[in-house]
Amino acid sequence: MTIRAFETASVQMETRCLLTLQAPGEDVDRIMETVVKIVPLAMGSYDSNAFQSGPGVERYRPLQGAVAGPESEIRKRPGVVEVAFELADDPALLEQVIEAIFQIHSYQEPVIRIYNILSSRSKGLDDRANPHRWWNTAGDWKKSGLAASVEADET
């Protein structure tokens, strides 16, 4: 299937690149701070947009040529996550981001993948009254934080 942009009444589907990388959880903030210095990862009225999975176990065995030297046993490293974010389909930008990740990553062979995708972008319609939006639902994590912030500002 050829991937092509299209739109609905509320959403534009744009061609983008999805970059995913694997890293120890403790490395993610450093990597993402480096990435957003290059590209803000904007999506509508938000920036620094990325997704981080829960921790998993990475499996590997260093071979001849590995900086750590060859080993006979397979290593199992817990606490490795996957991070995903979107970028424009711009080869120069992709090269810059990948090189920056490589330089800041703790691995000799960082696991970086790029996929061509369609990604949604809201057309910015006024949906403040939509009962399904997080700001209109009871118990949302952000709503209680906003309420506390508003109360503090009013005092």
OpenMM code with the backbone's topology and positions (N, CA, C; nanometers):
from openmm import Vec3, app, unit

residues = "MET THR ILE ARG ALA PHE GLU THR ALA SER VAL GLN MET GLU THR ARG CYS LEU LEU THR LEU GLN ALA PRO GLY GLU ASP VAL ASP ARG ILE MET GLU THR VAL VAL LYS ILE VAL PRO LEU ALA MET GLY SER TYR ASP SER ASN ALA PHE GLN SER GLY PRO GLY VAL GLU ARG TYR ARG PRO LEU GLN GLY ALA VAL ALA GLY PRO GLU SER GLU ILE ARG LYS ARG PRO GLY VAL VAL GLU VAL ALA PHE GLU LEU ALA ASP ASP PRO ALA LEU LEU GLU GLN VAL ILE GLU ALA ILE PHE GLN ILE HIS SER TYR GLN GLU PRO VAL ILE ARG ILE TYR ASN ILE LEU SER SER ARG SER LYS GLY LEU ASP ASP ARG ALA ASN PRO HIS ARG TRP TRP ASN THR ALA GLY ASP TRP LYS LYS SER GLY LEU ALA ALA SER VAL GLU ALA ASP GLU THR".split()
positions = [
    Vec3(0.0843, -0.1181, 0.0000),
    Vec3(0.0000, 0.0000, 0.0000),
    Vec3(0.0886, 0.1242, 0.0000),
    Vec3(0.0555, 0.2179, -0.0838),
    Vec3(0.1247, 0.3450, -0.0864),
    Vec3(0.0660, 0.4337, 0.0225),
    Vec3(0.1518, 0.4939, 0.0989),
    Vec3(0.1072, 0.5786, 0.2092),
    Vec3(0.0893, 0.7207, 0.1551),
    Vec3(-0.0320, 0.7732, 0.1702),
    Vec3(-0.0635, 0.9063, 0.1193),
    Vec3(-0.1392, 0.9868, 0.2224),
    Vec3(-0.1123, 1.1138, 0.2244),
    Vec3(-0.1829, 1.2036, 0.3150),
    Vec3(-0.3299, 1.2125, 0.2742),
    Vec3(-0.4155, 1.2321, 0.3727),
    Vec3(-0.5575, 1.2559, 0.3476),
    Vec3(-0.6129, 1.3308, 0.4674),
    Vec3(-0.7388, 1.3702, 0.4575),
    Vec3(-0.7988, 1.4400, 0.5710),
    Vec3(-0.9440, 1.4019, 0.5884),
    Vec3(-0.9916, 1.4228, 0.7115),
    Vec3(-1.1319, 1.4059, 0.7466),
    Vec3(-1.1825, 1.5439, 0.7884),
    Vec3(-1.3020, 1.5508, 0.8397),
    Vec3(-1.3553, 1.6802, 0.8835),
    Vec3(-1.2718, 1.7406, 0.9969),
    Vec3(-1.2158, 1.6573, 1.0834),
    Vec3(-1.1460, 1.7067, 1.2018),
    Vec3(-0.9946, 1.6897, 1.1985),
    Vec3(-0.9465, 1.5998, 1.1133),
    Vec3(-0.8059, 1.5580, 1.1206),
    Vec3(-0.7412, 1.5576, 0.9829),
    Vec3(-0.6149, 1.5986, 0.9788),
    Vec3(-0.5302, 1.5813, 0.8614),
    Vec3(-0.4341, 1.4681, 0.8925),
    Vec3(-0.4195, 1.3741, 0.8006),
    Vec3(-0.3216, 1.2674, 0.8142),
    Vec3(-0.2034, 1.3050, 0.7266),
    Vec3(-0.0883, 1.3260, 0.7915),
    Vec3(0.0323, 1.3731, 0.7234),
    Vec3(0.1376, 1.2632, 0.7174),
    Vec3(0.2152, 1.2655, 0.6092),
    Vec3(0.3277, 1.1729, 0.6017),
    Vec3(0.4388, 1.2250, 0.6931),
    Vec3(0.4906, 1.1366, 0.7751),
    Vec3(0.5963, 1.1693, 0.8712),
    Vec3(0.6905, 1.0499, 0.8808),
    Vec3(0.7967, 1.0655, 0.9543),
    Vec3(0.8849, 0.9561, 0.9897),
    Vec3(0.8720, 0.9319, 1.1390),
    Vec3(0.8623, 0.8064, 1.1763),
    Vec3(0.8597, 0.7685, 1.3169),
    Vec3(0.9964, 0.7113, 1.3500),
    Vec3(1.0658, 0.7757, 1.4419),
    Vec3(1.1955, 0.7276, 1.4862),
    Vec3(1.1752, 0.6588, 1.6205),
    Vec3(1.2241, 0.5352, 1.6307),
    Vec3(1.2219, 0.4652, 1.7584),
    Vec3(1.3651, 0.4330, 1.7974),
    Vec3(1.3887, 0.4310, 1.9278),
    Vec3(1.5200, 0.3922, 1.9777),
    Vec3(1.5024, 0.3174, 2.1083),
    Vec3(1.5973, 0.2313, 2.1371),
    Vec3(1.5994, 0.1597, 2.2638),
    Vec3(1.7145, 0.2134, 2.3463),
    Vec3(1.6904, 0.2263, 2.4767),
    Vec3(1.7938, 0.2791, 2.5660),
    Vec3(1.7606, 0.2408, 2.7096),
    Vec3(1.8626, 0.2369, 2.7943),
    Vec3(1.8341, 0.2210, 2.9364),
    Vec3(1.7466, 0.3377, 2.9821),
    Vec3(1.6493, 0.3103, 3.0676),
    Vec3(1.5573, 0.4134, 3.1131),
    Vec3(1.6272, 0.5366, 3.1667),
    Vec3(1.7393, 0.5179, 3.2357),
    Vec3(1.8098, 0.6316, 3.2948),
    Vec3(1.8779, 0.7212, 3.1905),
    Vec3(1.8884, 0.6759, 3.0659),
    Vec3(1.9509, 0.7551, 2.9597),
    Vec3(1.8517, 0.8421, 2.8821),
    Vec3(1.7226, 0.8149, 2.8974),
    Vec3(1.6218, 0.8760, 2.8108),
    Vec3(1.6178, 1.0279, 2.8237),
    Vec3(1.6198, 1.0818, 2.9440),
    Vec3(1.6131, 1.2280, 2.9586),
    Vec3(1.7291, 1.2954, 2.8865),
    Vec3(1.8488, 1.2409, 2.9005),
    Vec3(1.9664, 1.2991, 2.8341),
    Vec3(1.9516, 1.2936, 2.6821),
    Vec3(1.9036, 1.1810, 2.6318),
    Vec3(1.8855, 1.1665, 2.4869),
    Vec3(1.7797, 1.2636, 2.4361),
    Vec3(1.6657, 1.2704, 2.5043),
    Vec3(1.5567, 1.3558, 2.4585),
    Vec3(1.5916, 1.5040, 2.4702),
    Vec3(1.6652, 1.5437, 2.5721),
    Vec3(1.7102, 1.6836, 2.5818),
    Vec3(1.7968, 1.7199, 2.4617),
    Vec3(1.8785, 1.6266, 2.4171),
    Vec3(1.9628, 1.6488, 2.2997),
    Vec3(1.8783, 1.6602, 2.1735),
    Vec3(1.7805, 1.5717, 2.1583),
    Vec3(1.6952, 1.5726, 2.0391),
    Vec3(1.6164, 1.7031, 2.0293),
    Vec3(1.5544, 1.7481, 2.1387),
    Vec3(1.4702, 1.8679, 2.1302),
    Vec3(1.5519, 1.9960, 2.1127),
    Vec3(1.6817, 1.9902, 2.1324),
    Vec3(1.7669, 2.1050, 2.0964),
    Vec3(1.7787, 2.1170, 1.9444),
    Vec3(1.7606, 2.0072, 1.8750),
    Vec3(1.7691, 2.0053, 1.7287),
    Vec3(1.6331, 2.0313, 1.6660),
    Vec3(1.5301, 1.9661, 1.7186),
    Vec3(1.3944, 1.9754, 1.6636),
    Vec3(1.2964, 1.9732, 1.7810),
    Vec3(1.1999, 2.0640, 1.7852),
    Vec3(1.1141, 2.0754, 1.9037),
    Vec3(1.0131, 1.9615, 1.9225),
    Vec3(1.0000, 1.8718, 1.8265),
    Vec3(0.9018, 1.7633, 1.8331),
    Vec3(0.7619, 1.8191, 1.8584),
    Vec3(0.7253, 1.9169, 1.7763),
    Vec3(0.5962, 1.9850, 1.7897),
    Vec3(0.4843, 1.9031, 1.7272),
    Vec3(0.3692, 1.9117, 1.7912),
    Vec3(0.2459, 1.8525, 1.7395),
    Vec3(0.1343, 1.9466, 1.7814),
    Vec3(0.0832, 2.0244, 1.6872),
    Vec3(-0.0199, 2.1224, 1.7199),
    Vec3(0.0306, 2.2223, 1.8224),
    Vec3(-0.0422, 2.2373, 1.9326),
    Vec3(-0.0078, 2.3327, 2.0380),
    Vec3(0.0813, 2.2724, 2.1461),
    Vec3(0.1505, 2.1631, 2.1142),
    Vec3(0.2355, 2.0939, 2.2108),
    Vec3(0.3741, 2.0731, 2.1509),
    Vec3(0.4751, 2.0676, 2.2364),
    Vec3(0.6079, 2.0300, 2.1884),
    Vec3(0.6641, 1.9207, 2.2797),
    Vec3(0.7836, 1.8757, 2.2494),
    Vec3(0.8505, 1.7680, 2.3235),
    Vec3(0.7673, 1.6397, 2.3236),
    Vec3(0.6995, 1.6131, 2.2125),
    Vec3(0.6115, 1.4970, 2.2019),
    Vec3(0.6907, 1.3700, 2.1715),
    Vec3(0.6813, 1.2752, 2.2621),
    Vec3(0.7454, 1.1456, 2.2454),
    Vec3(0.6712, 1.0451, 2.3315),
    Vec3(0.6904, 0.9184, 2.3018),
    Vec3(0.6325, 0.8122, 2.3815),
    Vec3(0.7447, 0.7253, 2.4341),
    Vec3(0.7365, 0.6878, 2.5621),
    Vec3(0.8337, 0.5972, 2.6227),
    Vec3(0.7594, 0.4760, 2.6760),
    Vec3(0.8021, 0.3578, 2.6337),
    Vec3(0.7396, 0.2343, 2.6801),
    Vec3(0.7824, 0.2039, 2.8233),
    Vec3(0.7156, 0.1066, 2.8812),
    Vec3(0.7585, 0.0551, 3.0097),
    Vec3(0.8877, -0.0233, 2.9930),
    Vec3(0.9587, -0.0448, 3.1023),
    Vec3(1.0866, -0.1155, 3.0926),
    Vec3(1.0703, -0.2616, 3.0533),
    Vec3(1.1647, -0.3082, 2.9757),
    Vec3(1.1705, -0.4475, 2.9343),
    Vec3(1.3126, -0.4991, 2.9518),
    Vec3(1.3358, -0.6177, 2.9029),
    Vec3(1.4667, -0.6808, 2.9146),
    Vec3(1.5282, -0.6918, 2.7753),
    Vec3(1.6445, -0.6360, 2.7603),
    Vec3(1.7183, -0.6444, 2.6344),
    Vec3(1.8131, -0.7639, 2.6424),
    Vec3(1.8219, -0.8382, 2.5339),
    Vec3(1.9092, -0.9560, 2.5285),
    Vec3(2.0133, -0.9351, 2.4196),
    Vec3(2.1396, -0.9674, 2.4504),
    Vec3(2.2467, -0.9551, 2.3513),
    Vec3(2.3707, -1.0293, 2.3999),
    Vec3(2.4603, -1.0573, 2.3061),
    Vec3(2.5895, -1.1170, 2.3409),
    Vec3(2.6983, -1.0425, 2.2647),
    Vec3(2.7931, -0.9831, 2.3348),
    Vec3(2.9054, -0.9172, 2.2675),
    Vec3(2.9900, -1.0191, 2.1899),
    Vec3(3.0220, -0.9846, 2.0667),
    Vec3(3.1057, -1.0679, 1.9809),
    Vec3(3.2422, -1.0018, 1.9615),
    Vec3(3.3272, -1.0664, 1.8836),
    Vec3(3.4567, -1.0074, 1.8494),
    Vec3(3.4326, -0.8709, 1.7855),
    Vec3(3.5039, -0.7699, 1.8309),
    Vec3(3.4865, -0.6340, 1.7814),
    Vec3(3.4064, -0.5467, 1.8765),
    Vec3(3.3357, -0.6080, 1.9711),
    Vec3(3.2633, -0.5302, 2.0718),
    Vec3(3.3655, -0.4668, 2.1659),
    Vec3(3.3410, -0.3430, 2.2049),
    Vec3(3.4319, -0.2722, 2.2938),
    Vec3(3.4528, -0.3506, 2.4241),
    Vec3(3.3478, -0.4134, 2.4739),
    Vec3(3.3574, -0.4915, 2.5975),
    Vec3(3.4324, -0.6229, 2.5778),
    Vec3(3.4581, -0.6595, 2.4532),
    Vec3(3.5220, -0.7868, 2.4235),
    Vec3(3.4183, -0.8963, 2.4070),
    Vec3(3.4575, -1.0047, 2.3380),
    Vec3(3.3620, -1.1131, 2.3148),
    Vec3(3.3303, -1.1870, 2.4449),
    Vec3(3.2052, -1.2349, 2.4534),
    Vec3(3.1614, -1.3117, 2.5697),
    Vec3(3.0884, -1.4357, 2.5218),
    Vec3(3.0875, -1.5393, 2.6017),
    Vec3(3.0193, -1.6629, 2.5632),
    Vec3(2.8732, -1.6646, 2.6088),
    Vec3(2.8414, -1.5886, 2.7137),
    Vec3(2.7063, -1.5882, 2.7680),
    Vec3(2.6233, -1.4740, 2.7098),
    Vec3(2.4936, -1.4961, 2.6978),
    Vec3(2.4017, -1.3909, 2.6542),
    Vec3(2.3715, -1.3030, 2.7744),
    Vec3(2.3832, -1.1735, 2.7550),
    Vec3(2.3508, -1.0782, 2.8606),
    Vec3(2.2014, -1.0481, 2.8569),
    Vec3(2.1462, -1.0195, 2.9740),
    Vec3(2.0064, -0.9772, 2.9859),
    Vec3(2.0073, -0.8502, 3.0691),
    Vec3(1.9722, -0.7403, 3.0054),
    Vec3(1.9746, -0.6113, 3.0729),
    Vec3(1.8322, -0.5632, 3.0973),
    Vec3(1.7897, -0.5572, 3.2248),
    Vec3(1.6559, -0.5055, 3.2547),
    Vec3(1.6544, -0.3529, 3.2494),
    Vec3(1.5345, -0.2963, 3.2429),
    Vec3(1.5194, -0.1510, 3.2493),
    Vec3(1.5403, -0.0788, 3.1181),
    Vec3(1.5399, -0.1517, 3.0068),
    Vec3(1.5550, -0.0888, 2.8759),
    Vec3(1.4164, -0.0524, 2.8242),
    Vec3(1.4027, 0.0683, 2.7716),
    Vec3(1.2745, 0.1176, 2.7213),
    Vec3(1.2866, 0.1485, 2.5727),
    Vec3(1.1718, 0.1664, 2.5108),
    Vec3(1.1692, 0.2139, 2.3730),
    Vec3(1.1063, 0.3520, 2.3733),
    Vec3(1.1668, 0.4433, 2.3005),
    Vec3(1.1176, 0.5794, 2.2863),
    Vec3(1.0840, 0.5995, 2.1389),
    Vec3(0.9715, 0.6656, 2.1137),
    Vec3(0.9291, 0.6910, 1.9766),
    Vec3(0.8860, 0.8364, 1.9637),
    Vec3(0.9244, 0.8975, 1.8519),
    Vec3(0.8793, 1.0335, 1.8227),
    Vec3(0.8784, 1.0536, 1.6726),
    Vec3(0.8029, 1.1551, 1.6297),
    Vec3(0.7852, 1.1827, 1.4873),
    Vec3(0.8761, 1.2950, 1.4407),
    Vec3(0.9180, 1.2824, 1.3165),
    Vec3(0.9996, 1.3847, 1.2516),
    Vec3(0.9491, 1.4062, 1.1094),
    Vec3(0.9811, 1.5213, 1.0562),
    Vec3(0.9522, 1.5465, 0.9152),
    Vec3(1.0368, 1.4523, 0.8303),
    Vec3(0.9867, 1.4181, 0.7135),
    Vec3(1.0615, 1.3332, 0.6205),
    Vec3(1.1649, 1.4203, 0.5504),
    Vec3(1.2697, 1.4538, 0.6240),
    Vec3(1.3752, 1.5440, 0.5791),
    Vec3(1.5090, 1.4744, 0.6038),
    Vec3(1.5735, 1.4237, 0.4981),
    Vec3(1.6968, 1.3477, 0.5169),
    Vec3(1.8042, 1.4212, 0.5983),
    Vec3(1.8215, 1.5495, 0.5773),
    Vec3(1.9236, 1.6239, 0.6531),
    Vec3(1.8886, 1.6270, 0.8024),
    Vec3(1.7613, 1.6477, 0.8346),
    Vec3(1.7185, 1.6481, 0.9743),
    Vec3(1.7352, 1.5096, 1.0359),
    Vec3(1.6936, 1.4065, 0.9639),
    Vec3(1.7082, 1.2698, 1.0143),
    Vec3(1.8547, 1.2372, 1.0421),
    Vec3(1.9428, 1.2745, 0.9518),
    Vec3(2.0864, 1.2500, 0.9727),
    Vec3(2.1367, 1.3228, 1.0967),
    Vec3(2.0956, 1.4465, 1.1142),
    Vec3(2.1393, 1.5255, 1.2295),
    Vec3(2.0904, 1.4639, 1.3608),
    Vec3(1.9649, 1.4232, 1.3645),
    Vec3(1.9088, 1.3638, 1.4861),
    Vec3(1.9746, 1.2296, 1.5161),
    Vec3(1.9919, 1.1465, 1.4154),
    Vec3(2.0535, 1.0154, 1.4373),
    Vec3(2.1978, 1.0308, 1.4848),
    Vec3(2.2728, 1.1212, 1.4257),
    Vec3(2.4114, 1.1433, 1.4691),
    Vec3(2.4160, 1.1923, 1.6133),
    Vec3(2.3252, 1.2819, 1.6502),
    Vec3(2.3210, 1.3324, 1.7876),
    Vec3(2.2866, 1.2200, 1.8852),
    Vec3(2.1906, 1.1352, 1.8490),
    Vec3(2.1558, 1.0217, 1.9357),
    Vec3(2.2763, 0.9301, 1.9510),
    Vec3(2.3429, 0.9009, 1.8410),
    Vec3(2.4601, 0.8128, 1.8469),
    Vec3(2.5666, 0.8689, 1.9408),
    Vec3(2.5906, 0.9986, 1.9344),
    Vec3(2.6951, 1.0601, 2.0168),
    Vec3(2.6604, 1.0611, 2.1654),
    Vec3(2.5326, 1.0708, 2.2003),
    Vec3(2.4909, 1.0841, 2.3402),
    Vec3(2.4478, 0.9497, 2.4009),
    Vec3(2.4234, 0.8505, 2.3166),
    Vec3(2.3757, 0.7196, 2.3629),
    Vec3(2.4882, 0.6433, 2.4327),
    Vec3(2.4535, 0.5582, 2.5277),
    Vec3(2.5546, 0.4822, 2.6011),
    Vec3(2.5968, 0.3533, 2.5298),
    Vec3(2.5309, 0.3157, 2.4224),
    Vec3(2.5617, 0.1901, 2.3527),
    Vec3(2.6618, 0.2108, 2.2394),
    Vec3(2.7396, 0.1065, 2.2120),
    Vec3(2.8268, 0.1046, 2.0944),
    Vec3(2.7426, 0.0926, 1.9677),
    Vec3(2.6350, 0.0160, 1.9742),
    Vec3(2.5433, -0.0042, 1.8614),
    Vec3(2.4017, 0.0347, 1.9040),
    Vec3(2.3695, 0.1640, 1.9079),
    Vec3(2.2330, 0.2027, 1.9457),
    Vec3(2.1306, 0.1420, 1.8496),
    Vec3(2.0173, 0.1004, 1.9040),
    Vec3(1.9088, 0.0451, 1.8229),
    Vec3(1.8175, 0.1620, 1.7850),
    Vec3(1.8282, 0.2052, 1.6586),
    Vec3(1.7505, 0.3176, 1.6069),
    Vec3(1.6794, 0.2688, 1.4808),
    Vec3(1.5502, 0.2931, 1.4737),
    Vec3(1.4736, 0.2539, 1.3554),
    Vec3(1.3902, 0.3718, 1.3076),
    Vec3(1.3700, 0.3787, 1.1766),
    Vec3(1.2865, 0.4835, 1.1180),
    Vec3(1.1818, 0.4173, 1.0291),
    Vec3(1.0567, 0.4600, 1.0484),
    Vec3(0.9441, 0.4082, 0.9708),
    Vec3(0.8731, 0.5248, 0.9026),
    Vec3(0.8250, 0.5025, 0.7817),
    Vec3(0.7372, 0.5991, 0.7162),
    Vec3(0.5964, 0.5731, 0.7666),
    Vec3(0.5283, 0.6786, 0.8097),
    Vec3(0.3958, 0.6646, 0.8692),
    Vec3(0.3023, 0.7747, 0.8199),
    Vec3(0.1748, 0.7580, 0.8494),
    Vec3(0.0774, 0.8659, 0.8437),
    Vec3(0.0483, 0.9030, 0.9883),
    Vec3(0.0449, 1.0306, 1.0175),
    Vec3(0.0221, 1.0770, 1.1539),
    Vec3(-0.0877, 1.1824, 1.1561),
    Vec3(-0.1706, 1.1753, 1.2587),
    Vec3(-0.2840, 1.2673, 1.2672),
    Vec3(-0.2428, 1.4034, 1.3203),
    Vec3(-0.3055, 1.5055, 1.2666),
    Vec3(-0.2923, 1.6426, 1.3150),
    Vec3(-0.4319, 1.7017, 1.3183),
    Vec3(-0.4708, 1.7493, 1.4333),
    Vec3(-0.6016, 1.8108, 1.4498),
    Vec3(-0.6094, 1.9370, 1.3644),
    Vec3(-0.7270, 1.9631, 1.3129),
    Vec3(-0.7478, 2.0864, 1.2384),
    Vec3(-0.7751, 2.2041, 1.3307),
    Vec3(-0.7685, 2.1799, 1.4617),
    Vec3(-0.7840, 2.2889, 1.5589),
    Vec3(-0.9263, 2.3375, 1.5756),
    Vec3(-1.0219, 2.2493, 1.5529),
    Vec3(-1.1619, 2.2872, 1.5703),
    Vec3(-1.1897, 2.3149, 1.7180),
    Vec3(-1.2864, 2.3999, 1.7450),
    Vec3(-1.3220, 2.4313, 1.8836),
    Vec3(-1.4026, 2.3150, 1.9406),
    Vec3(-1.3364, 2.2335, 2.0208),
    Vec3(-1.4064, 2.1214, 2.0822),
    Vec3(-1.3960, 2.1264, 2.2347),
    Vec3(-1.3926, 2.2483, 2.2878),
    Vec3(-1.3838, 2.2652, 2.4334),
    Vec3(-1.4993, 2.1991, 2.5062),
    Vec3(-1.6143, 2.1867, 2.4434),
    Vec3(-1.7314, 2.1281, 2.5080),
    Vec3(-1.7427, 1.9768, 2.4850),
    Vec3(-1.6503, 1.9178, 2.4121),
    Vec3(-1.6564, 1.7744, 2.3848),
    Vec3(-1.6414, 1.6980, 2.5168),
    Vec3(-1.7424, 1.6206, 2.5552),
    Vec3(-1.7386, 1.5526, 2.6851),
    Vec3(-1.6317, 1.4442, 2.6946),
    Vec3(-1.5711, 1.4054, 2.5826),
    Vec3(-1.4701, 1.2995, 2.5834),
    Vec3(-1.3284, 1.3522, 2.5997),
    Vec3(-1.3084, 1.4809, 2.5940),
    Vec3(-1.1734, 1.5374, 2.6083),
    Vec3(-1.1307, 1.5318, 2.7544),
    Vec3(-1.0004, 1.5157, 2.7755),
    Vec3(-0.9494, 1.4964, 2.9123),
    Vec3(-0.9842, 1.6108, 3.0052),
    Vec3(-0.9943, 1.7309, 2.9543),
    Vec3(-1.0231, 1.8454, 3.0406),
    Vec3(-1.1698, 1.8497, 3.0848),
    Vec3(-1.2536, 1.7655, 3.0234),
    Vec3(-1.3955, 1.7611, 3.0607),
    Vec3(-1.4342, 1.6321, 3.1326),
    Vec3(-1.3368, 1.5517, 3.1704),
    Vec3(-1.3681, 1.4266, 3.2377),
    Vec3(-1.3256, 1.4322, 3.3835),
    Vec3(-1.4027, 1.3719, 3.4692),
    Vec3(-1.3731, 1.3706, 3.6126),
    Vec3(-1.2548, 1.2786, 3.6405),
    Vec3(-1.1753, 1.3183, 3.7365),
    Vec3(-1.0677, 1.2331, 3.7844),
    Vec3(-0.9428, 1.2304, 3.6988),
    Vec3(-0.9346, 1.3085, 3.5931),
    Vec3(-0.8160, 1.3074, 3.5092),
    Vec3(-0.6967, 1.3608, 3.5868),
    Vec3(-0.5794, 1.3040, 3.5650),
    Vec3(-0.4583, 1.3437, 3.6376),
    Vec3(-0.4250, 1.4898, 3.6163),
    Vec3(-0.4454, 1.5426, 3.4981),
    Vec3(-0.4101, 1.6815, 3.4701),
    Vec3(-0.5137, 1.7788, 3.5261),
    Vec3(-0.6415, 1.7392, 3.5223),
    Vec3(-0.7469, 1.8288, 3.5699),
    Vec3(-0.7265, 1.8631, 3.7167),
    Vec3(-0.6939, 1.7657, 3.8001),
    Vec3(-0.6730, 1.7945, 3.9416),
    Vec3(-0.5517, 1.8839, 3.9596),
    Vec3(-0.4484, 1.8662, 3.8789),
    Vec3(-0.3308, 1.9533, 3.8860),
    Vec3(-0.3635, 2.0951, 3.8430),
    Vec3(-0.4459, 2.1089, 3.7397),
    Vec3(-0.4862, 2.2413, 3.6937),
    Vec3(-0.5717, 2.3104, 3.7990),
    Vec3(-0.6617, 2.2353, 3.8618),
    Vec3(-0.7476, 2.2937, 3.9641),
    Vec3(-0.6637, 2.3453, 4.0807),
    Vec3(-0.5639, 2.2700, 4.1211),
    Vec3(-0.4771, 2.3123, 4.2311),
    Vec3(-0.3984, 2.4364, 4.1910),
    Vec3(-0.3544, 2.4413, 4.0649),
    Vec3(-0.2792, 2.5570, 4.0156),
    Vec3(-0.3660, 2.6812, 4.0124),
    Vec3(-0.4893, 2.6667, 3.9655),
    Vec3(-0.5817, 2.7797, 3.9580),
    Vec3(-0.6123, 2.8306, 4.0979),
    Vec3(-0.6383, 2.7401, 4.1915),
    Vec3(-0.6655, 2.7792, 4.3291),
    Vec3(-0.5471, 2.8548, 4.3881),
    Vec3(-0.4258, 2.8109, 4.3625),
    Vec3(-0.3068, 2.8772, 4.4151),
    Vec3(-0.2935, 3.0173, 4.3566),
    Vec3(-0.3251, 3.0319, 4.2273),
    Vec3(-0.3159, 3.1627, 4.1625),
    Vec3(-0.4207, 3.2610, 4.2167),
    Vec3(-0.5343, 3.2072, 4.2587),
    Vec3(-0.6424, 3.2926, 4.3063),
    Vec3(-0.6199, 3.3440, 4.4483),
    Vec3(-0.5290, 3.2804, 4.5221),
    Vec3(-0.5050, 3.3230, 4.6611),
    Vec3(-0.4020, 3.4329, 4.6692),
] * unit.nanometer
topology = app.Topology()
chain = topology.addChain("A")
for resn in residues:
    res = topology.addResidue(resn, chain)
    for name in ("N", "CA", "C"):
        topology.addAtom(name, app.Element.getBySymbol(name[0]), res)
